[in-house]
Amino acid sequence: MKAGCPVLDLTSGRSMEQMDGQRRKEDYAIKQKEIATDNDVGSYGKVSYYFSDDPDRFSLDKDTGVMTLIARLDYETTQRYTLTVIARDGGGEETTGRVRINVLDVNDNIPTFQKDSYLGALRENEPSVTQVVRVRASDEDSPPNNQITYSIVHASTFRSYFDINLSDGYGVISVTGPLDYEQVHNGVIYLIVMAKDAGVPALNSSVPITIEVFDENDNPPTFSKPSYAITVMEDIMAGATVLFLNATDLDRSREYGQESIIYSLEGSSHFRINARSGEITTTSLLDREAKSEYILIVRAVDGGVGHNQKTGIATVNITLLDINDNYPVWKDEPYFINLVEMTPPNSDVTTVAAFDPDLAENGSLVYSIRPPNKFYSLNSTTGKIRTTGVVLDRENPNPQEAELMRKIVVSVTDRGRPPLRATSSATVFVNLLDLNDNDPTFQNLPFITEIPEGLPTGSSVFQVVAIDLDEGLNGQVTYHMQVGMPRMDFLIDSSSGLINSTAILDRERIAEYYLRVVASDAGVPSKSSTSTLTVRVLDVNDENPTFFPAVYNVSLPENILRDFKVVRLNCTDADVGLNAELSYFITGGNQDGKFSVGFRDGVVRTVVNLDRETVSFYTLILEAIDNGPTGKRKTGTATVHVIVLDVNDNRPIFLQSSYEATVPEDIPDYSSIVQVKATDADEGVNGRVWYRIVKGNNFNNFRINPSSGLVMRGLRPLDRERNSSHVLEVEAYNSEQGPMRSSVRVIVYVEDVNDEVPTFTQRQYNRLGLRETAGIGTSVAVVRATDRDTGNGGLVNYKIISGSEGKFEIDESTGLITTIDYLDYETKTSYLMNVSAVDQAPPKNQGFCSVYVSLLNELDEAVQFSNVTYEAVITENIPLGSEVLRVQARSIDNLNQITYKFDPNTNAQALSLFKINGITGVITVKGQVDREKGDFYTLTVVADDGGPKLDSTVDLVSTMEGNEVDWKQLVLAVQVATFQQLLILVTITILDENDNSPQFDITSDSSVSVAEDSSVGRRIALVLARDPDAGSNGQVTFSLVSGNIGRAFEIRTTNGTYGEVFVARPLDRELIEHYTLKIQAADRGVPPRRKEHTLRVNILDVNDNPPVIANPLGYNVSINENVGGGTAVAQVRATDRDSGLNSVLSYYITHGNEELTFRMDRVTGEIATRPSPPDRERQQFYQLVVTVEDEGNPALSIVAADVAVKHHKIVTVLKELANHLMLLAESCFFPQ
């Protein structure tokens, strides 16, 4: 400082140096006075003040040196000001001083976040204390005003799960517990974080933070039900929808949630499932009879990869419902059975059986006799055929009825809608076995007559009347009663049939008499009939009810139904009427009320089901009370022991279906005939078998050992002439009651003993009017004698004893008398011959008859044709009027004009095609001749000379296609009539012309579908064409005339009718999807005739093409690290030439993504980042291997070229660098 210069000072007198370091708050309005002193006087001592520069925030009064703040200070902009002040006196001397002003901070800046918003990401289920995002705010104030604290002031959800802590100047937000993505709306949580400084008052600011929560695959797909049961008709179309399945996945992301689910199916190739929609459809036609139920396993997998993939499983049970698609089929057709004539009504004949594999009504069969047959009835459900009430007479002369008796035609249909009928009917051929008939017939027996007891001896009881339709001695009837009656208290008059009593009757001793009355004729051998007269003796009430037996032992299975008949009590009262009317009661042993007894019928029944484990044995006391006068009623008591068995469910079974035996008619009493044997699978009493004869033993000709089943001759002897065979029904049973029984037919054939005399059917045979021109060998008459014996004893030989005079002889076996010499009416007009019949067994019985023959005088010549037969051959379509042939006849006796005509009985079709000239005998064509309607005709031509002629009638044969007839062997039989006519046969054969084209049958295939992998040589279609022409004109060959691209197919002709189309070369649907083949059918005529048919062949796709990658060389892409989740990286594209599901593609990353950095859309093939961003420092390069797979079965796949992914690191450091430099500068230039 120079001497004499002003000295600058503050108002307080301090020097300027002393003012260094003075501080002012940034918001103070300051006014500071600066003083300088000058020891000069006058103008030289007056000091003026100036700034060395012009500060924008301060002013200086030049006179007073007062420094004033003229603008607001900002600590954050300038923390310190240094001003240079010049003090100048009037003399021009000056000096300088420095004023340092420190600006003090006030809290006037709010904290400021580095970003307007922050984005964080985390996976659900992340462990606690996981850093989510870091925030940072700055405050331009100085400490402590710039000291910042952070807090979370709002959270959209899961507030308690987030915490914020200060670390290295950052507010670090962390999660304190695992989150559930499914509870976060749209997978995003919104937070608001506040930054607050430490000033007073404190200032704050807030920033929004978006936290994206990424889904983890923690929920498996789940079906609504673990199993599904549905029914479909078995005729459902291929490709039809069966069921829609839907699995739900609680994961909500597109990657793992509902949209990622893929369905698959296993269990049957007949069904498939749409991998995306879950629609189950059929792949082919179904057949319930082949398989009625399918169990399918359906899997739903989400978008997880490897062990992270989750699966849901459900089963689908598909039951096929039946439709009526099977025709009934006969089991054993035709049927051959033997049946005895005169078989009683409702007798079993046989049972026909058919089978239909359909179910319920569709498989239930209905049998019927078509055409109807009055002799037999048919159970429409069981197929059992029985006889009706119409008599089966083997000798019935009616040919129609004879045919119906011997042949039963049965048809069968099922009960489906519409019903299906068997393709053919079953025929039951009945062989009727003969019986002896024409016995005397009773007119008033059987009959019941009532007489009072005590009637005197000799009283008339009843008069029997019987008639015999035969005449003479054969019709003369005598009566007698059978020997062996229990008591001979009656006598019958052999002529009148009047029955008288021979003893005084006592009803208590015998209440009813069953008199077996035999009516016999006087024939040799005699025929007889037997019937019963019941003589009922009226009663007086004097007897007690009596049970027989008094004790009943019954065994019952415990599973019998309610109201089951346990036993029928056999209680009798020798009285009759009300005195014998009994009422039944259970008086003991029924404590639990299990049984009841019929009040009137005496049948013990179950009231409720039995329980053997509770009570295994019952002793029931039953009482019977008659309905006699009050006070005089009689009672009887019986005991029923009931043993309750577990079950008795097996009936006796005979070892044979029937038994036959042959015995001589003179077999002794008790002689063995046949042994029947039945076995019972039950044990103990249930397995013990008893035998009895239940039918066919009305005359007690047989008896049976009840334990061994040995059938023996009974009390009455056998008589073959009365019955040559006996049909017995033997029953095998366990007990008297219950259904456990079975029966078998035992046929006993009775062999003959020669005890009969041959008997001629007539005493005298007459042949009147035998032509005198009859040739040698002419049949004259047939005598017939019968011998009811059999074998040689019934074999009759005939012999002419006298009267033949060398003109006749007789066939010793047939009885046919023929001429052996020429006859002459003028020599002898009649003959009377004696004939004998002798049987061939000792003692050779003999019978006799006479034969009377008278001769007829007649003319000897007849009209004669020139040929024996006429034959002609013509072609079809011959012009009308064309001559076929000419017939010619001549007559020796008569010169009249011979006329020709067709016999009226000639077939109508032949008469419509041909005509004959009545004079010339020329046969011409008058109608259109078509071989296809008839290839052979027979005409009968009649030649008539107008005089007395012989007449003959011959049935004409119409078209007989396929039958060979030797017409030259026909012999025309003639008989005497008024006029003589001669008949001749004309046969005309029609030759074929090729006048018909082949016609395709409607059953020919017109559209077929063939899998493209069908093997060469496989037959794919069948066409059928017929040509009604004959020979080569009707033989059809097939060829492919167009549409056979690449000669993919060939056709072969089989049997001149069928065309089989085969695969000739491998097929490829991807080249040709369908063929339209033109098939030509041509016959072998000259020239040939043709017809065409169109066959469409659709080629079905098989999964034979793997997917093809659009870029097989691979993909090279680069992405930035820390990119957000869902950022697209690349898209792999592939194609598949197949169709349908075979071309539906799915994309997978199969290698290189072990840390799940990327995810891939299975449908689009797009690769995107997952929420956790890639980190270049951890891995700079990814080599991803992608597999593309189709939905075919089996699936085909291809591994795509590698996808190479590289990371670039981008570092933004601008703001961080600026902050760092400011802090560094402040610490260097302005140390605290």
KALINJO-V913885 format. One record per residue. N is the residue number from 1. SS is DSSP state (a for helix, b for strand, c for the rest). Layout:
n = <N;N>
ss = <SS;SS>
This chain:
n = <1;2;3;4;5;6;7;8;9;10;11;12;13;14;15;16;17;18;19;20;21;22;23;24;25;26;27;28;29;30;31;32;33;34;35;36;37;38;39;40;41;42;43;44;45;46;47;48;49;50;51;52;53;54;55;56;57;58;59;60;61;62;63;64;65;66;67;68;69;70;71;72;73;74;75;76;77;78;79;80;81;82;83;84;85;86;87;88;89;90;91;92;93;94;95;96;97;98;99;100;101;102;103;104;105;106;107;108;109;110;111;112;113;114;115;116;117;118;119;120;121;122;123;124;125;126;127;128;129;130;131;132;133;134;135;136;137;138;139;140;141;142;143;144;145;146;147;148;149;150;151;152;153;154;155;156;157;158;159;160;161;162;163;164;165;166;167;168;169;170;171;172;173;174;175;176;177;178;179;180;181;182;183;184;185;186;187;188;189;190;191;192;193;194;195;196;197;198;199;200;201;202;203;204;205;206;207;208;209;210;211;212;213;214;215;216;217;218;219;220;221;222;223;224;225;226;227;228;229;230;231;232;233;234;235;236;237;238;239;240;241;242;243;244;245;246;247;248;249;250;251;252;253;254;255;256;257;258;259;260;261;262;263;264;265;266;267;268;269;270;271;272;273;274;275;276;277;278;279;280;281;282;283;284;285;286;287;288;289;290;291;292;293;294;295;296;297;298;299;300;301;302;303;304;305;306;307;308;309;310;311;312;313;314;315;316;317;318;319;320;321;322;323;324;325;326;327;328;329;330;331;332;333;334;335;336;337;338;339;340;341;342;343;344;345;346;347;348;349;350;351;352;353;354;355;356;357;358;359;360;361;362;363;364;365;366;367;368;369;370;371;372;373;374;375;376;377;378;379;380;381;382;383;384;385;386;387;388;389;390;391;392;393;394;395;396;397;398;399;400;401;402;403;404;405;406;407;408;409;410;411;412;413;414;415;416;417;418;419;420;421;422;423;424;425;426;427;428;429;430;431;432;433;434;435;436;437;438;439;440;441;442;443;444;445;446;447;448;449;450;451;452;453;454;455;456;457;458;459;460;461;462;463;464;465;466;467;468;469;470;471;472;473;474;475;476;477;478;479;480;481;482;483;484;485;486;487;488;489;490;491;492;493;494;495;496;497;498;499;500;501;502;503;504;505;506;507;508;509;510;511;512;513;514;515;516;517;518;519;520;521;522;523;524;525;526;527;528;529;530;531;532;533;534;535;536;537;538;539;540;541;542;543;544;545;546;547;548;549;550;551;552;553;554;555;556;557;558;559;560;561;562;563;564;565;566;567;568;569;570;571;572;573;574;575;576;577;578;579;580;581;582;583;584;585;586;587;588;589;590;591;592;593;594;595;596;597;598;599;600;601;602;603;604;605;606;607;608;609;610;611;612;613;614;615;616;617;618;619;620;621;622;623;624;625;626;627;628;629;630;631;632;633;634;635;636;637;638;639;640;641;642;643;644;645;646;647;648;649;650;651;652;653;654;655;656;657;658;659;660;661;662;663;664;665;666;667;668;669;670;671;672;673;674;675;676;677;678;679;680;681;682;683;684;685;686;687;688;689;690;691;692;693;694;695;696;697;698;699;700;701;702;703;704;705;706;707;708;709;710;711;712;713;714;715;716;717;718;719;720;721;722;723;724;725;726;727;728;729;730;731;732;733;734;735;736;737;738;739;740;741;742;743;744;745;746;747;748;749;750;751;752;753;754;755;756;757;758;759;760;761;762;763;764;765;766;767;768;769;770;771;772;773;774;775;776;777;778;779;780;781;782;783;784;785;786;787;788;789;790;791;792;793;794;795;796;797;798;799;800;801;802;803;804;805;806;807;808;809;810;811;812;813;814;815;816;817;818;819;820;821;822;823;824;825;826;827;828;829;830;831;832;833;834;835;836;837;838;839;840;841;842;843;844;845;846;847;848;849;850;851;852;853;854;855;856;857;858;859;860;861;862;863;864;865;866;867;868;869;870;871;872;873;874;875;876;877;878;879;880;881;882;883;884;885;886;887;888;889;890;891;892;893;894;895;896;897;898;899;900;901;902;903;904;905;906;907;908;909;910;911;912;913;914;915;916;917;918;919;920;921;922;923;924;925;926;927;928;929;930;931;932;933;934;935;936;937;938;939;940;941;942;943;944;945;946;947;948;949;950;951;952;953;954;955;956;957;958;959;960;961;962;963;964;965;966;967;968;969;970;971;972;973;974;975;976;977;978;979;980;981;982;983;984;985;986;987;988;989;990;991;992;993;994;995;996;997;998;999;1000;1001;1002;1003;1004;1005;1006;1007;1008;1009;1010;1011;1012;1013;1014;1015;1016;1017;1018;1019;1020;1021;1022;1023;1024;1025;1026;1027;1028;1029;1030;1031;1032;1033;1034;1035;1036;1037;1038;1039;1040;1041;1042;1043;1044;1045;1046;1047;1048;1049;1050;1051;1052;1053;1054;1055;1056;1057;1058;1059;1060;1061;1062;1063;1064;1065;1066;1067;1068;1069;1070;1071;1072;1073;1074;1075;1076;1077;1078;1079;1080;1081;1082;1083;1084;1085;1086;1087;1088;1089;1090;1091;1092;1093;1094;1095;1096;1097;1098;1099;1100;1101;1102;1103;1104;1105;1106;1107;1108;1109;1110;1111;1112;1113;1114;1115;1116;1117;1118;1119;1120;1121;1122;1123;1124;1125;1126;1127;1128;1129;1130;1131;1132;1133;1134;1135;1136;1137;1138;1139;1140;1141;1142;1143;1144;1145;1146;1147;1148;1149;1150;1151;1152;1153;1154;1155;1156;1157;1158;1159;1160;1161;1162;1163;1164;1165;1166;1167;1168;1169;1170;1171;1172;1173;1174;1175;1176;1177;1178;1179;1180;1181;1182;1183;1184;1185;1186;1187;1188;1189;1190;1191;1192;1193;1194;1195;1196;1197;1198;1199;1200;1201;1202;1203;1204;1205;1206;1207;1208;1209;1210;1211;1212;1213;1214;1215;1216;1217;1218;1219;1220;1221;1222;1223;1224;1225;1226;1227;1228;1229;1230;1231;1232>
ss = <c;c;c;c;c;c;b;b;b;b;c;c;c;c;b;c;a;a;a;c;c;b;b;b;b;c;c;c;c;c;b;b;b;b;b;b;b;c;c;c;c;a;a;a;c;c;c;b;b;b;b;c;c;c;c;c;c;b;b;b;c;c;c;c;c;b;b;b;b;c;c;c;c;c;c;c;c;c;c;b;b;b;b;b;b;b;b;b;c;c;c;c;c;b;b;b;b;b;b;b;b;b;b;b;c;c;c;c;c;c;c;b;b;c;c;c;b;b;b;b;b;b;b;c;c;c;c;c;c;b;b;b;b;b;b;c;b;b;c;c;c;c;c;c;c;c;c;c;b;b;b;b;b;b;b;c;c;c;a;a;a;b;b;b;b;b;b;c;c;b;b;b;b;b;b;c;c;c;c;c;a;a;a;c;a;a;a;b;b;b;b;b;b;b;b;b;c;c;c;c;c;c;c;b;b;b;b;b;b;b;b;b;b;b;c;c;c;c;c;c;c;b;b;c;c;c;b;b;b;b;b;b;b;c;c;c;c;c;c;c;b;b;b;b;c;c;b;b;c;c;c;c;c;c;c;c;c;a;a;a;c;b;b;b;b;b;c;c;c;c;b;b;b;c;c;c;c;c;b;b;b;b;c;c;c;c;c;c;c;c;c;c;b;b;b;b;b;b;b;b;b;c;c;c;c;a;a;a;c;c;b;b;b;b;b;b;b;b;b;b;b;c;c;c;c;c;c;c;b;b;c;c;c;c;b;b;b;b;b;b;c;c;c;c;c;c;c;b;b;b;b;c;c;b;b;c;c;c;c;a;a;a;a;c;b;b;b;b;b;c;c;c;c;c;c;b;b;b;c;c;c;c;c;b;b;b;b;c;c;c;c;c;c;c;c;c;c;c;a;a;a;a;a;a;a;a;b;b;b;b;b;b;b;b;c;c;c;c;c;c;b;c;c;c;c;b;b;b;b;b;b;b;b;c;c;c;c;c;c;c;b;b;c;c;c;c;b;b;b;b;b;b;c;c;c;c;c;c;c;b;b;b;b;c;c;b;b;c;c;c;c;a;a;a;a;c;b;b;b;b;b;c;c;c;c;c;c;c;c;b;b;b;c;c;c;c;c;b;b;b;b;c;c;c;c;c;c;c;c;c;c;b;b;b;b;b;b;b;b;b;b;c;c;c;c;c;c;b;b;b;b;b;b;b;b;b;b;b;c;c;c;c;c;c;c;b;b;c;c;c;b;b;b;b;b;b;b;c;c;c;c;c;c;c;b;b;b;b;c;c;b;b;c;c;c;c;a;a;a;a;c;b;b;b;b;b;b;b;c;c;c;c;c;c;b;b;b;c;c;c;c;c;b;b;b;b;c;c;c;c;c;c;c;c;c;c;b;b;b;b;b;b;b;b;b;b;c;c;c;c;c;c;c;c;b;b;b;b;b;b;b;b;b;b;b;c;c;c;c;c;c;c;b;b;c;c;c;b;b;b;b;b;b;b;c;c;c;c;c;c;c;b;b;b;b;c;c;b;b;c;c;c;c;a;a;a;a;c;c;b;b;b;b;b;b;c;c;c;c;c;c;b;b;b;c;c;c;c;c;b;b;b;b;c;c;c;c;c;c;c;c;c;c;c;b;b;b;b;b;b;b;b;b;c;c;c;c;c;c;c;b;b;b;b;b;b;b;b;b;b;b;c;c;c;c;c;c;c;b;b;c;c;c;b;b;b;b;b;b;b;b;c;c;c;c;c;c;c;b;b;b;b;c;c;b;b;c;c;c;c;a;a;a;c;c;b;b;b;b;b;b;b;c;c;c;c;c;b;b;b;c;c;c;c;c;b;b;b;b;c;c;c;c;c;c;c;c;c;c;b;b;b;b;b;b;b;b;b;b;c;c;c;c;c;c;b;b;b;b;b;b;b;b;b;b;b;c;c;c;c;c;c;c;b;b;c;c;c;c;b;b;b;b;b;b;c;c;c;c;c;c;c;b;b;b;b;c;c;b;b;c;c;c;c;c;c;c;c;b;b;b;b;c;c;c;c;c;a;a;a;a;a;a;b;b;b;c;c;c;c;c;b;b;b;b;c;c;c;c;c;c;c;c;c;c;b;b;b;b;b;b;b;b;b;c;c;c;c;c;c;b;c;c;c;c;c;c;c;c;c;c;c;c;c;c;c;a;a;a;c;c;c;c;c;b;c;c;c;c;c;b;b;b;b;b;b;b;b;b;b;b;c;c;c;c;c;c;c;b;b;c;c;c;c;c;c;b;b;b;b;b;c;c;c;c;c;c;c;b;b;b;b;b;b;b;b;c;c;c;c;a;a;a;a;c;b;b;b;b;b;b;b;c;c;a;a;a;c;b;b;b;b;b;b;c;c;c;b;b;b;b;b;b;c;c;c;c;c;c;c;c;c;c;b;b;b;b;b;b;b;b;b;b;c;c;c;c;c;c;b;b;b;b;b;b;b;b;b;b;b;c;c;c;c;c;c;c;b;b;c;c;c;c;c;b;b;b;b;b;b;c;c;c;c;c;c;c;b;b;b;b;c;c;b;b;c;c;c;c;a;a;a;a;c;b;b;b;b;b;b;b;c;c;c;c;c;c;b;b;b;c;c;c;c;c;b;b;b;b;c;c;c;c;c;c;c;c;c;c;c;b;b;b;b;b;b;b;b;b;b;c;c;c;c;c;c;b;b;b;c;c;c;b;b;b;b;b;b;c;c;c;c;c;a;a;a;a;a;a;a;a;a;a;a;a;a;a;a;a;c;c;c>
